[in-house]
Amino acid sequence: MTDTAPGISACLNGGGIVLLPTDTVLGLAVSPAHDDAVARLYALKDRPREKNLPIMVADMSQIADLGALPTDAARRLLASPFVPGAVTLVLELGPQRPDWLAGRDEIALRIPDDARLRDVLRRTGPLLVTSANRAGLETPHTSDAASAQLTAPPDLVVAGTSRAGAPSTIVNCRTSPPHLIRIGAVTAAQINALFEENP
């Protein structure tokens, strides 16, 4: 079955683009190991290339493999009830990082609260995953509607719907105190309460 973790990961490892449900909104996933596939994903979304794509990882070991440098605030978030979940962390990159991150000084990443997607990530390694919408438009709630909105069909569409109805909350952990860049499925009050409890 192509909608299982082995089927999805085989498509991604082969240079395919997959539209699939995540724990927040529908996403488009691609392996950073395939430059041509990454270029096609940008074209599908009609997204400017200067806008970097967020990264999904399966666990803490994959974060370390990326060369990310978690701050104390990031460690609190990573140990919180919101991870795995709908919180994206902006982290600084150290000098040791994969070639596909060359020239970047930060990344935005998260661990999804979705067992199948984490299984895929364990099979593929970190993936570039962005919302399944054309640039400037809202992300549709069904995989069929999302696929129809793009400039061309993805290589694999995994049937499903948006689970959270809102994107992840983005927290810049490079600053002190951490800075909320986007409020999504996790509220500002929840994030602020976490740091107030752990000064």
C-alpha positions in Angstrom: 0.0 0.0 0.0 1.4 3.4 -1.0 -0.2 5.1 2.0 1.8 3.1 4.5 5.1 4.4 6.0 7.1 2.1 3.7 5.2 3.2 0.6 5.5 6.9 1.5 9.1 6.7 2.4 9.9 4.8 -0.8 8.4 7.6 -2.9 10.3 10.3 -0.9 13.6 8.4 -1.0 13.2 8.0 -4.8 12.9 11.8 -5.2 9.1 12.1 -5.1 6.9 14.8 -3.6 4.2 13.5 -1.3 1.0 15.4 -0.2 0.0 13.9 3.2 -1.9 14.6 6.4 0.2 15.8 9.3 -0.9 16.5 12.9 -1.7 20.1 11.9 -2.6 21.0 8.3 -2.0 19.0 5.2 1.6 19.0 4.1 3.9 18.6 1.1 7.0 16.6 1.9 10.2 16.1 0.0 13.7 14.7 0.8 16.4 17.4 0.9 18.7 14.8 -0.8 17.0 15.4 -4.1 17.6 18.9 -5.4 15.3 18.5 -8.4 12.5 17.4 -6.2 12.9 20.4 -3.9 12.8 22.7 -6.9 9.6 21.0 -8.1 8.1 21.5 -4.7 8.7 25.2 -4.8 7.2 25.3 -8.3 4.1 23.3 -7.1 3.5 25.9 -4.5 4.6 28.9 -6.6 6.8 29.7 -3.6 9.8 32.0 -3.9 13.1 30.1 -3.6 14.5 32.6 -1.1 11.9 31.4 1.5 13.4 28.4 3.2 11.3 25.3 3.9 10.6 24.0 7.4 12.0 20.7 8.5 10.4 17.7 10.2 12.3 15.2 12.2 11.4 12.0 14.0 13.2 12.6 17.3 16.0 14.3 19.1 18.8 12.3 17.5 17.8 13.7 14.1 17.9 17.2 15.5 21.5 16.6 16.6 22.4 15.2 13.2 21.3 18.5 11.6 23.9 20.4 13.6 21.2 22.5 15.5 22.2 24.2 18.7 19.3 24.2 21.1 19.1 26.9 23.7 17.7 26.4 27.2 14.4 27.7 25.9 14.5 25.2 23.1 15.2 22.3 25.5 12.2 23.3 27.6 10.0 23.3 24.6 11.4 20.0 23.4 10.7 18.4 26.8 7.2 20.0 27.1 3.8 18.4 26.4 3.8 20.3 23.1 6.5 18.1 21.6 5.9 16.0 19.6 3.2 18.3 18.4 2.3 21.6 16.8 5.3 23.7 17.8 8.0 24.7 15.3 11.3 25.8 16.8 13.8 28.1 15.2 17.3 27.1 16.1 20.8 28.2 15.3 23.0 26.0 13.2 26.5 25.0 14.2 29.4 24.5 11.8 28.8 20.8 11.5 25.7 20.3 9.3 24.6 18.4 6.3 25.6 19.7 2.9 22.0 20.7 2.0 22.0 23.2 4.9 25.2 24.9 3.6 24.9 28.7 3.8 22.1 28.8 6.4 22.6 30.0 9.9 19.2 28.8 11.3 16.5 26.2 10.7 12.8 25.9 11.6 12.0 22.3 12.7 9.4 20.3 14.6 8.6 16.7 15.6 5.1 15.9 14.5 2.5 14.2 16.8 1.7 11.6 14.2 3.0 8.0 14.5 2.9 7.2 10.8 4.7 10.4 9.9 7.4 9.8 12.5 7.8 6.3 11.1 8.3 7.8 7.7 10.9 10.2 9.1 12.8 7.3 10.7 13.0 5.7 7.3 13.9 8.8 5.3 15.8 11.1 7.7 14.7 14.7 8.1 12.3 16.0 5.5 11.4 19.4 4.1 7.6 19.7 4.9 5.5 22.7 4.1 1.8 23.4 4.1 0.0 22.0 1.0 -1.2 25.2 -0.4 -0.3 27.5 -3.2 1.6 30.5 -2.0 -0.7 33.2 -0.7 -3.7 30.9 -0.4 -5.2 29.1 2.6 -4.4 25.5 3.0 -7.4 23.3 2.0 -8.8 20.9 4.5 -8.9 17.8 2.2 -6.1 16.2 0.2 -8.1 16.3 -3.0 -8.7 20.1 -2.7 -5.1 20.7 -1.8 -3.8 18.7 -4.8 -6.2 20.6 -7.1 -4.9 24.0 -5.8 -1.3 23.3 -6.7 0.3 24.1 -10.1 0.8 20.4 -10.8 0.0 17.1 -9.0 2.4 15.7 -6.4 3.9 12.3 -7.1 1.8 10.7 -4.3 -1.3 11.9 -2.6 -2.1 10.3 0.7 -5.9 10.7 1.4 -6.8 12.6 4.5 -7.9 15.8 6.1 -6.5 18.6 8.1 -6.4 17.5 11.8 -5.8 20.6 13.8 -7.2 23.1 11.4 -4.4 25.5 12.2 -0.6 25.4 11.4 2.0 25.0 14.0 3.0 27.8 16.4 6.5 29.0 15.5 8.9 30.0 18.4 12.2 31.6 17.7 14.5 30.1 20.3 17.6 32.0 19.2 16.4 35.1 21.1 16.2 35.6 24.9 13.4 35.6 25.8 12.1 33.4 23.0 10.0 35.2 20.4 6.7 34.0 19.0 6.8 34.4 15.3 3.4 32.8 14.5 0.5 31.7 16.7 -1.0 28.5 15.5 -2.5 25.4 17.1 -0.6 26.1 20.4 -1.7 29.4 21.9 0.5 32.2 23.1 -0.8 31.7 26.6 0.3 28.1 26.6 3.8 29.0 25.4 4.1 31.9 27.8 2.9 29.7 30.7 5.5 27.1 29.9 8.3 29.7 30.3 6.8 31.3 33.3 6.8 27.9 35.0 10.4 27.4 34.0 12.1 30.7 34.4 
